[in-house]
Amino acid sequence: MRLEVILLESHNPDQTDSVPIDDKRWNAIIHNDSNFDGKFYYGVKTTGIFCRPSCKSKAPKYENVSIFNNPEEALARHFRPCKRCKPTGERVPDQEWISVVTDYIESHFAEPLTLDILANVSHGSPYHLHRVFKRITGLTPVEYIQEKRVTAARKLLESTRLTVTDIGRQVGIANPAYFITVFRKHTGCTPANYREQRRDQL
């Protein structure tokens, strides 16, 4: 059975065309086969990163893969080179690398996120990611995630009648006590007090 990969349209990354890929290419990707390096490159639609077949990053789902003949094709489709396998042969600027991570956090902060998950998404090591992320943003990855979650929680407290527990779940903090602790750390008050203060200001 032939597998299919997704090639992104250059004018609209949300529109895709399916093209066939043979088992050799797919096996090269999932087995990190260096014999195929230089023969093709693959991008991961969900992260916007492209790699050599030999890249040691976690194997992608085949429906999220885009195949390119050369790095120029991948760059033209707005994919960014992998920090780990360096498909262009050049070092990826730290600012560009971290923007991949912050973009991912923006879209997935309500999901379980760990440093290991972010490192895998960005094709780097957890230690290096933590160090570079702090230098670029001034925050650790965990602090950055918490800020995004608290910001989203504040909006929900202001605009909905959801319970504090439900809001915590919606922003990715299922433990009510921990949610209250994180919220107080960033705002100086509990979620309930914040909601009451906002209502008094209306």
N, C-alpha and C positions, 0 to 999 in steps of 0.2 A: 504494500500500500504506500502510495506516494504521500509525503507530508507536504504541507504548504507553509510558506512564510509570508509575512506581510511587508510589502514595500510601501513606504509612506509617500504620498504625493508631495512634491516640493512646495506647491503653492498652498497646501492645506494639510498639515500633519494629521488631521483627524480623518481624512479620506484615504482609503487604502485600496490597493490592487493586489490580488493574490497571484503569486507566481510559483511554479513548482520547484521543489528542492529535492535532490536525490538523497538516498540514505547515506551516501558517503559524506556529504556535507553536514547533515544532521549529526551523524556519528562523530565527525570531527569536532563539532561544537561540544557535544556532551562528554566527549572523552579527552578534550583539550589536546587535540592532535596537532603538534607543531609542523608536521609534514604539509599541512594545508596553509600555513602562514604565508601571506603574500599572494595566495591564489584567490582568496575572497575574505571579506570582513563581515561581521554581523553586528547589527544594532539591536538594542532591547527597547521596544516601544514604551514600556512603562517607566523607564528611567532616562531615556534619551541619550544613552551612552553606547558607543560602538567599540568592538573589541577584535582582536585577532582570534582565530579558532583555538589557539593554545592557551587562551586566558584562563587562569585558575579560579576565576570568580564562579559563584554558584551558577549552575546551568539554568538558562531561562526556559520558560514555557515556549514551545515552538510557535504557538499562535501569537506570541509577542515579539517574534524575531523578524528583523528586516535584513536582507542580504545585499551586500554591495561588492562591486568588483574591485574597488580601490577606496582609500580613505577620502579622496576628493568627493566621491559620490555621497558618502556618509555625511561629510561636512556640509555639502550642498543641501542635504535634507535636514539640516539643523541638529544632527547628532553630535555629541561631544566625545572626544577621545577618552578612553579608559585610563584612569590614573595608574592602574596596576600594570597593564600589558603594553601601554604606550603604542597604539597602532600607527600613529603618525611618525614614530621615532623621536618625538619631541616631548619634553616634560610639560604636563598640563599645569597652567598657572593655578596657584592655590585658590585665588579668588574665584576662578571659574569652577574649580572642583567643589568648593564649599557651596556655591550657588546651586549645584545639583542637589546637595543635601537639604538646603533650606527650602528649595522648591518641593522636594519630596515631603518634608515635614508639613509644609503649608497644606498639602493635599491629604495627608494621612495622620495628622496629629490626634485624631479621635480613635485611632487604632493602637494596639499595643506596639510600642516602639522602644527599642533598646539600642545601645551603642553598636552591638554586633549586627543588628538589622540594618542600621544606617551605613555601617562599614561595608556590608555586603551589597547594598544598593549602589553605593558610590564606588565600589571596586577598590577599596583601600583597607588598611589594617585599622582595627579599633583604636590602638594607641596613637597612631599617626593622625587619624581623623580627630580624635579628642584634642590633641595638641594644636593642630592647624585651625580647627573650628574655633577654639578659644582665642587664638591670635587674631583671626579675621573678624569675628563677630563680637568679641569681648565677653562672650558667654560660653559655658559648656553646652554640649548638645542637649543634656537633660534640662538645663536652665532655659534654653531656647524653646524646647518643647513645652515646658511648663508655662512660659509666657504666652505662647499661642493658645494653650488650653484655657488659661485664666481669661485672656481677652475674649475668647469665644463664650466662656461662661458668663462673663459680665453682660454680654449682649443678650444672652438667653434670660438672665435674671431681670433685665430691663424690659424685654419685649414679650415674655411668655409667663404663664402661670405654672410652669413645670416645677416639680419639687426639687429641692437641692440635690437629693439623691439622683433623680432622673437627669438633671443637668450634668452632674458629675459623670454619669455614664455616657452621656452624649458627647462629652469633650474628651473622653478617654481615661477617666479616673473613676473606676467602678467602686472603689472603697470610699464610703462617705466620709469617714474620719480623716482619711488622707487627703481627700478633696478639700475639706474645710481647712486643713493645715496648710496645704499649698496655696489656697486662695488667700488666706490670712497673711501668709508670708509676702505675697505680691501686692496686696491692697491695704493691709493694715486692719482689716475687719473680716468677719465671717460672711459667707454668702447671704445668709438671712439678713444680717445687719446692712449689707450693701444694698440689697433689694429695698429694704425699708427706707434707707437714706435717699435712694433715687426717687422713690414714690413721694417722699416729703418735699423734694425739690420741684416736683411737677406742679 
